[in-house]
Amino acid sequence: MALVEVKVPDIGDFKDVAVIELLVKPGDTVKAEQSLITVESDKASMEIPSSHAGVVKELKVALGDKVNEGSLLLLLETAGSAAAPAPATAPAPAVAAPVAAPAAAAPVAAPAASGPVEVRVPDIGDFKDVAVIELLVKVGDTVKAEQSLITVESDKASMEIPSSAAGVVKEIKVALGDKLNQGSLVAILEGVASSAAPAPVAAAPAAAPAVAAAAPATAVATAPVASAVPAHEPTVAPSGKLPHASPSIRKIARELGVPLAEILGSGPKGRITQADLQGFVKGVMAGQVKTAAQKAAAPAAEQGGGIPGLLPWPKVDFAKFGEIETVALSRIKKISGANLARNWVMIPAVTYHEDADITDLEDFRVLVNKENEKSGGAKLTMLAFLVKACVKALQKFPEFNSSLDGDNLVYKKYFHIAFAADTPNGLMVPVIKDADKKSVIEIAAESSVLAKKARDGKLGPADMQGACFTISSLGGIGGTGFAPIVNAPEVAILGVNKSVMKPVWDGKAFQPRLVLPLSLTADHRVIDGALATRFNVYLAQLLADFRRIAL
């Protein structure tokens, strides 16, 4: 046996890169080219492979250490000349290396008999009370030994928990958000085959392949592409922070060369799912999505929203005028900002204002809520009445329930109403589907559930798609009026402010009436001023006397 020093190979121009993951521990058996650690610079992350095969004798680095080419990583006990040296160069840096689970301990044999088998959390090192952030299987699924069942996350890393046996998932014993430790029961399997292969107590990550130059043809479902889309540069990331994604998603992204930092995740905590990844790739292939590298190569006119001659954004050194603090925009604001800028520039929008007398409607809402308090019914909100009234108005004025498609106007026969929800991460716009087929009480209950999902960061893409018309309400904050931006491809959006008590002349005297300010912004290419005003007036009539809904 010989003792070999494993050092950092040539990693290009990267200097003082930080160690962010230790993929092995003393006592582990490693192969030549197997990844040992993950390092990260301010631009990219990469895995450092072993130059020899052998058993890890001693680690010479710790999390947070800075390393360079030639830095000593570990001591490896090899079998002498039998060890096969690995190539001298490190693999190409990836945008985001996977956050790997701790290395495998000695394998244990899967149960030989058919019957219920308890799958528990294996040895996960020093991690305690890790949160469940993804359920990768469901009851009834057939799983193989070593197949990932759940993803857990600590404050420093995420890892997938594998199955210790093969079989059918009979029962899942954890839920999203649960805290787990070593030995916690994850699932119960049944129908375990007697020939089940031994499964390791904890799965070790396989050696990461180099970033593929082009995506495999079978990796994602592709449609005919009208023109070739330039390949993006996977080593360029908008920021040095690794996005939320499971190790398996990161592996697929590396193989496809997908920049994870440019994808808006739809999972818990903005986590990137496989559907998000596939949707991004399809968008790039179809030319509907541009990566950061493609945008950087675009002409200045295109970077200015496609307006020829638009001046570039001014570059100012604000620090020379006084103290500053720089904070990165949230991912939601970056994505929505681009859409809002496009909509504001491309849609010739006009905003029309109207006041709705909701005195009687508010009295009715309060009365119903008092009755529901005793019976345990749902709490009615003014938004629920607004949604129902907007559906009625869309049915009367179908131009508002349409979208422009080139020179054609597409009229929709369904009524999906979106509403803006204020969340800690920015505005989200969930959609109430088929609002015409639901009662006000059902709409109130559904909007409450969707708003909570938005605040908790649990809205999926399906929850925010298919809207015909949007309501943006600032009633809980205040204001007397505003001009909301139309959310393309819709043709109109309704802004609502806080209701106020005003003196209203009834022909004989001024009466105190509760007035709700409405601000309707419409695409003037489809809706002219007369039609928009008629819509507003009709909507105000419905809110003033809600019995009209039944007509």
C-alpha positions in Angstrom: 0.0 0.0 0.0 1.2 3.5 -0.8 0.2 6.9 0.5 -0.5 9.4 -2.3 -1.1 13.2 -2.1 -4.1 14.3 -4.1 -3.8 18.0 -5.1 -5.9 20.5 -7.0 -5.2 20.1 -10.7 -5.1 22.9 -13.3 -8.4 24.8 -13.0 -7.7 27.6 -15.4 -7.8 31.2 -14.2 -9.7 30.5 -11.0 -7.8 31.7 -7.9 -8.7 31.3 -4.2 -11.8 29.3 -4.9 -13.9 28.4 -1.8 -14.6 24.8 -0.8 -18.4 24.5 -0.6 -18.9 20.7 -0.4 -16.9 17.7 0.8 -18.1 14.7 -1.2 -16.0 12.1 0.6 -14.8 11.4 4.2 -11.9 9.4 5.7 -12.4 5.7 5.1 -14.3 6.0 1.8 -13.1 4.1 -1.2 -12.8 6.3 -4.3 -12.2 5.6 -7.9 -9.9 7.5 -10.2 -11.7 10.7 -11.5 -14.4 10.4 -8.8 -15.4 13.9 -7.5 -13.9 14.7 -4.1 -14.9 18.3 -3.3 -16.9 21.1 -4.9 -15.4 24.5 -5.1 -17.0 27.8 -6.1 -15.6 31.1 -7.5 -17.6 34.3 -7.9 -18.7 33.1 -11.4 -18.9 29.3 -11.4 -18.7 26.1 -9.3 -16.8 22.9 -10.2 -16.1 19.5 -8.8 -12.4 18.4 -8.2 -11.8 14.8 -9.2 -9.3 12.3 -7.6 -6.1 11.6 -9.6 -5.9 8.0 -8.2 -8.1 5.2 -6.9 -7.8 4.2 -3.2 -9.1 4.7 0.3 -9.3 8.2 1.8 -6.8 8.4 4.7 -7.0 12.0 5.7 -8.8 15.2 4.5 -6.6 18.3 4.3 -9.4 20.8 3.6 -12.5 22.0 5.3 -15.7 23.8 4.2 -14.9 27.5 3.5 -11.2 26.9 2.8 -9.7 28.7 -0.2 -7.7 26.5 -2.6 -5.6 27.0 -5.7 -3.9 24.8 -8.3 -1.5 22.5 -6.4 -3.3 22.8 -3.0 -3.3 19.6 -1.0 -6.8 18.1 -0.8 -6.3 14.7 0.9 -4.1 11.7 1.5 -5.1 8.6 -0.4 -4.0 5.0 0.5 -3.6 3.3 -2.9 -2.7 -0.3 -4.0 0.6 0.9 -5.4 1.1 0.7 -9.2 -2.4 -0.6 -9.7 -3.8 2.9 -9.3 -4.8 4.4 -12.6 -4.0 8.2 -12.8 -6.7 10.5 -13.9 -6.3 13.2 -16.5 -4.4 16.2 -15.2 -7.1 18.7 -15.9 -10.3 19.3 -14.0 -13.7 19.1 -15.7 -15.1 22.2 -17.2 -16.8 24.3 -14.6 -20.6 24.0 -14.4 -23.0 26.8 -13.6 -24.2 25.0 -10.5 -22.7 21.8 -9.0 -25.1 19.5 -7.2 -25.4 19.7 -3.5 -24.5 16.1 -2.8 -25.5 13.7 0.0 -22.7 12.4 2.3 -20.7 9.5 1.0 -21.9 6.0 1.3 -21.2 3.8 4.2 -20.9 0.0 4.0 -23.8 -1.5 2.0 -26.4 -3.5 3.7 -28.5 -6.2 2.1 -32.1 -5.5 1.2 -34.7 -7.7 2.8 -35.1 -11.0 1.0 -38.7 -11.7 1.9 -41.7 -10.0 0.4 -43.6 -7.8 2.8 -43.6 -4.4 4.4 -40.2 -2.8 4.7 -39.5 0.4 6.7 -37.3 2.9 4.9 -35.6 5.3 7.3 -33.2 8.2 7.0 -29.6 6.8 6.8 -26.5 8.3 8.2 -26.5 11.8 6.9 -23.4 13.1 8.9 -23.7 16.1 11.1 -27.0 17.3 9.7 -29.8 17.6 12.3 -33.5 18.5 11.9 -33.3 18.8 8.1 -36.5 19.9 6.4 -38.4 17.9 3.7 -38.6 20.1 0.7 -39.6 17.6 -2.0 -41.5 14.3 -2.2 -40.1 12.5 -5.2 -42.5 9.5 -5.1 -46.1 8.9 -4.1 -48.2 6.0 -2.8 -48.4 3.3 -5.4 -45.1 4.1 -7.1 -42.7 1.3 -7.8 -39.2 2.2 -6.7 -35.8 0.6 -7.1 -33.1 0.2 -4.5 -31.1 3.4 -4.2 -33.9 5.4 -6.0 -34.4 8.8 -4.4 -37.5 9.1 -2.3 -37.4 12.6 -0.8 -35.2 15.7 -0.8 -34.2 17.3 2.4 -32.4 20.6 3.1 -30.4 22.1 5.9 -29.3 25.7 6.1 -26.1 24.7 4.2 -27.0 21.9 1.8 -29.6 19.7 0.2 -29.6 16.0 -0.3 -31.8 13.2 -1.7 -32.6 10.3 0.6 -32.5 7.0 -1.3 -34.6 3.8 -0.8 -32.8 1.0 1.0 -34.9 -1.6 -0.9 -37.0 -2.1 -4.0 -40.8 -2.4 -3.9 -44.1 -0.5 -4.1 -44.7 2.6 -1.9 -47.4 1.5 0.5 -47.3 4.6 2.7 -45.4 7.8 3.0 -44.6 8.8 6.5 -43.4 12.4 5.9 -44.8 15.6 4.5 -43.4 18.8 3.1 -41.8 20.8 5.9 -41.3 17.9 8.3 -38.0 17.9 10.2 -36.0 14.6 10.0 -32.9 13.1 11.5 -31.0 9.9 11.1 -33.4 7.0 11.7 -36.6 8.9 11.0 -39.2 6.8 9.2 -39.6 8.0 5.6 -41.9 5.4 3.9 -43.2 1.8 4.0 -42.6 -0.4 1.0 -44.3 -3.7 0.1 -43.6 -6.5 -2.5 -39.9 -6.4 -2.0 -38.3 -8.9 -4.4 -36.0 -11.5 -2.9 -33.4 -10.7 -5.5 -33.2 -7.1 -4.5 -29.6 -5.9 -4.8 -27.8 -4.5 -1.7 -28.4 -0.8 -1.2 -26.0 1.6 0.5 -27.1 3.2 3.7 -26.5 6.6 2.1 -26.1 7.3 -1.6 -22.8 8.8 -2.7 -22.9 11.1 -5.8 -21.5 9.6 -9.0 -18.6 11.4 -10.6 -20.0 14.4 -12.4 -19.7 14.3 -16.2 -18.1 17.2 -18.0 -20.6 19.7 -19.4 -22.0 18.4 -22.6 -21.3 20.5 -25.7 -24.8 19.9 -27.0 -28.0 18.4 -25.5 -28.8 14.8 -26.4 -31.6 14.5 -28.9 -33.7 12.4 -26.5 -33.1 14.5 -23.4 -36.3 16.6 -23.8 -39.3 16.5 -26.1 -38.4 18.8 -29.0 -40.6 20.5 -31.7 -39.5 21.4 -35.2 -37.2 24.5 -34.9 -37.5 27.2 -37.5 -34.0 28.5 -37.0 -31.0 27.4 -35.0 -30.7 28.9 -31.5 -27.1 29.7 -30.4 -25.8 27.5 -27.6 -25.6 29.3 -24.3 -22.4 29.4 -22.2 -23.0 27.3 -19.1 -20.1 28.9 -17.2 -21.8 32.3 -17.2 -24.2 32.9 -14.3 -26.0 36.1 -13.3 -24.9 35.7 -9.7 -22.5 33.6 -7.6 -25.4 32.2 -5.5 -26.5 28.6 -6.3 -30.2 28.4 -7.1 -32.5 25.9 -5.2 -32.4 22.6 -7.1 -32.0 19.0 -6.1 -28.8 17.1 -7.1 -30.6 15.1 -9.8 -31.9 18.3 -11.4 -28.4 19.8 -11.2 -27.0 16.8 -12.9 -29.5 17.0 -15.8 -28.8 20.7 -16.1 -25.1 20.1 -16.3 -25.5 17.5 -19.0 -27.7 19.8 -21.0 -25.6 22.9 -20.3 -28.6 24.7 -18.8 -27.8 27.8 -16.7 -29.9 27.1 -13.6 -29.4 30.7 -12.3 -31.6 31.9 -15.2 -34.6 29.7 -14.4 -37.5 30.8 -12.1 -38.3 27.8 -9.9 -42.0 26.9 -9.3 -41.3 24.6 -6.3 -41.1 25.3 -2.6 -38.7 28.2 -1.8 -38.5 28.9 -5.5 -37.0 25.4 -6.1 -36.3 24.4 -9.7 -38.3 21.3 -10.8 -37.8 19.1 -13.8 -40.8 20.7 -15.4 -39.2 24.1 -15.0 -36.0 22.8 -16.6 -37.8 21.2 -19.5 -39.8 24.3 -20.1 -36.7 26.5 -20.2 -35.0 24.1 -22.7 -38.0 24.0 -24.9 -38.2 27.8 -24.8 -34.6 28.2 -25.9 -35.0 25.6 -28.7 -38.1 27.4 -30.0 -36.4 30.8 -29.8 -38.9 32.0 -27.2 -36.4 32.3 -24.4 -32.9 33.9 -24.5 -30.1 33.1 -22.1 -27.9 35.7 -20.5 -25.1 34.9 -23.0 -27.5 35.4 -26.0 -28.9 38.6 -24.6 -25.3 39.9 -24.0 -24.6 39.3 -27.7 -27.7 41.0 -28.9 -27.6 44.4 -30.5 -28.0 47.4 -28.3 -31.3 48.2 -29.9 -32.7 44.8 -29.0 -31.5 45.2 -25.4 -33.5 48.4 -25.3 -36.8 46.5 -25.7 -36.5 46.3 -29.5 -36.8 50.1 -29.9 -34.2 51.3 -32.5 -32.1 54.2 -31.3 -32.9 53.7 -27.6 -30.1 55.2 -25.4 -28.3 52.7 -23.2 -29.0 52.7 -19.5 -26.9 55.3 -17.7 -23.9 54.0 -15.7 -23.4 56.0 -12.5 -21.0 55.6 -9.7 -23.4 56.3 -6.9 -20.8 55.7 -4.2 -19.0 58.9 -5.0 -22.1 60.9 -3.8 -22.5 59.2 -0.5 -23.0 55.8 1.3 -24.9 53.2 -0.7 -26.0 49.6 -0.3 -26.5 47.2 -3.2 -29.1 44.5 -3.0 -29.8 42.0 -5.8 -33.3 42.0 -7.3 -35.4 38.9 -6.3 -35.8 36.3 -9.1 -39.5 37.1 -9.3 -38.9 40.8 -9.8 -36.3 40.1 -12.5 -38.7 37.9 -14.4 -41.8 40.1 -13.9 -39.8 43.3 -14.6 -38.9 42.2 -18.1 -42.6 41.3 -18.8 -43.9 44.6 -17.4 -41.4 46.6 -19.4 -42.4 44.8 -22.6 -46.1 45.3 -21.9 -45.7 49.0 -21.0 -43.8 49.7 -24.2 -45.8 47.6 -26.7 -49.4 48.1 -25.5 -51.0 51.5 -26.3 -52.9 51.5 -23.0 -55.4 54.0 -21.6 -56.8 54.1 -18.1 -60.4 54.9 -17.3 -61.7 55.8 -13.8 -65.1 55.1 -12.3 -66.6 55.2 -8.8 -68.8 52.3 -7.6 -71.3 52.8 -4.8 -70.9 49.6 -2.7 -72.8 50.7 0.4 -75.5 48.1 0.1 -73.0 45.4 -1.1 -70.7 46.0 1.9 -73.7 45.8 4.3 -74.7 42.5 2.7 -71.1 41.2 2.9 -70.8 42.0 6.6 -74.2 40.4 7.3 -73.3 37.2 5.6 -70.0 37.0 7.4 -71.7 37.4 10.7 -74.0 34.5 9.8 -71.1 32.4 8.7 -69.2 33.0 11.9 -72.0 31.0 13.7 -72.2 28.3 11.1 -68.4 28.0 10.4 -68.8 29.1 6.7 -66.3 30.8 4.5 -65.5 34.4 5.0 -66.6 36.6 2.1 -64.2 39.3 0.7 -64.9 42.2 -1.6 -62.5 40.6 -4.1 -64.9 37.6 -4.4 -67.8 39.9 -5.4 -65.5 41.8 -7.8 -64.5 38.6 -9.5 -68.1 37.6 -10.0 -69.1 41.0 -11.2 -66.2 41.1 -13.7 -67.3 37.7 -15.1 -70.7 39.1 -15.7 -69.2 42.2 -17.4 -66.9 40.1 -19.6 -70.0 38.1 -20.7 -71.7 41.3 -21.7 -68.6 42.8 -23.4 -66.7 39.9 -24.9 -64.0 42.1 -26.4 -62.6 42.3 -22.9 -62.3 38.5 -22.8 -60.1 38.3 -25.9 -56.5 38.4 -27.0 -54.6 39.7 -30.0 -52.9 37.1 -32.1 -51.3 39.0 -35.0 -54.1 40.4 -37.1 -56.7 38.1 -35.4 -58.7 38.7 -32.3 -59.2 35.5 -30.2 -62.4 35.4 -28.2 -62.4 33.1 -25.2 -65.4 31.1 -24.1 -64.0 30.4 -20.7 -63.6 32.9 -17.8 -60.4 32.6 -15.8 -59.9 35.6 -13.5 -56.4 36.5 -12.1 -55.7 38.6 -9.1 -52.5 40.2 -7.9 -51.3 38.9 -4.5 -48.7 40.7 -2.4 -46.0 38.4 -1.1 -42.6 38.9 0.6 -40.9 37.9 -2.6 -42.9 40.3 -4.8 -46.2 40.3 -6.7 -47.7 37.0 -7.7 -50.7 36.6 -9.9 -52.7 33.4 -9.2 -55.7 32.5 -11.4 -59.2 31.5 -10.4 -60.3 29.0 -13.2 -63.9 28.9 -14.5 -65.1 31.7 -12.2 -68.4 31.8 -14.1 -69.2 28.3 -12.8 -68.5 29.1 -9.1 -70.5 30.9 -6.4 -69.2 34.0 -4.6 -68.5 31.8 -1.5 -66.5 29.3 -3.6 -64.5 32.1 -5.2 -63.8 33.6 -1.8 -62.5 30.2 -0.5 -60.4 29.5 -3.5 -58.9 33.0 -3.6 -57.9 32.6 0.1 -56.2 29.3 -0.6 -54.3 30.7 -3.7 -53.2 33.8 -1.8 -51.8 31.7 1.0 -49.9 29.5 -1.5 -48.5 32.7 -3.0 -47.3 34.0 0.3 -45.7 30.6 1.2 -44.0 30.4 -2.2 -46.0 27.2 -3.2 -47.7 28.4 -6.4 -47.1 26.2 -9.3 -47.0 27.3 -13.0 -50.5 25.9 -13.5 -51.8 28.2 -10.7 -50.7 31.3 -12.7 -51.6 30.4 -16.3 -54.6 30.9 -18.5 -56.0 34.2 -17.2 -58.5 36.1 -19.3 -58.7 39.3 -17.1 -56.7 40.5 -14.1 -57.8 42.4 -10.9 -55.1 44.3 -9.0 -56.4 45.5 -5.7 -54.7 48.0 -3.4 -57.8 48.2 -1.2 -56.0 46.9 1.9 -53.3 49.6 1.6 -55.1 52.8 0.3 -54.8 55.1 -2.6 -57.4 56.9 -4.7 -56.5 55.6 -8.2 -53.7 54.2 -10.3 -53.0 53.0 -13.8 -52.2 49.3 -13.7 -50.2 47.8 -16.6 -52.0 45.3 -18.9 -50.8 41.8 -18.4 -50.2 40.5 -22.0 -51.7 38.7 -23.8 -54.8 40.0 -21.9 -56.4 43.2 -23.2 -57.5 44.8 -19.9 -56.8 44.9 -16.2 -58.9 46.4 -13.4 -57.2 48.4 -10.6 -59.1 48.8 -7.3 -58.3 51.1 -4.4 -59.6 51.5 -0.9 -63.3 52.3 -0.5 -64.1 55.6 1.2 -67.2 57.3 2.6 -68.3 60.2 0.4 -71.3 62.6 0.4 -73.4 61.7 -2.7 -76.2 63.9 -4.0 -79.5 61.9 -4.3 -81.5 64.7 -5.9 -82.7 66.2 -2.6 -79.7 66.0 -0.2 -76.2 64.7 0.2 -76.1 61.1 1.6 -73.1 59.3 3.1 -72.2 56.5 0.6 -69.3 54.0 0.6 -67.5 54.5 -2.8 -65.1 52.1 -4.4 -62.6 53.7 -6.9 -62.2 51.6 -10.1 -59.3 52.1 -12.6 -59.7 50.1 -15.8 -56.6 50.0 -18.1 -57.3 48.7 -21.6 -55.4 48.0 -24.8 -56.6 50.8 -27.2 -55.9 48.5 -30.2 -58.9 46.4 -29.2 -60.9 48.5 -26.8 -61.8 52.2 -27.5 -62.7 54.8 -24.9 -66.5 54.4 -25.4 -66.4 50.6 -24.9 -64.1 50.9 -21.9 -66.4 53.5 -20.2 -69.5 51.3 -20.9 -67.7 48.4 -19.2 -66.8 50.5 -16.2 -70.3 51.9 -15.8 -71.8 48.5 -16.1 -69.4 47.0 -13.5 -70.2 49.8 -11.1 -74.0 49.1 -11.6 -73.4 45.5 -10.7 -71.5 46.4 -7.6 -74.1 49.0 -6.6 -77.0 46.4 -6.9 -75.7 42.9 -6.9 -79.1 41.5 -7.8 -78.3 42.4 -11.4 -75.9 39.4 -11.4 -79.0 37.2 -11.6 -80.4 38.9 -14.7 
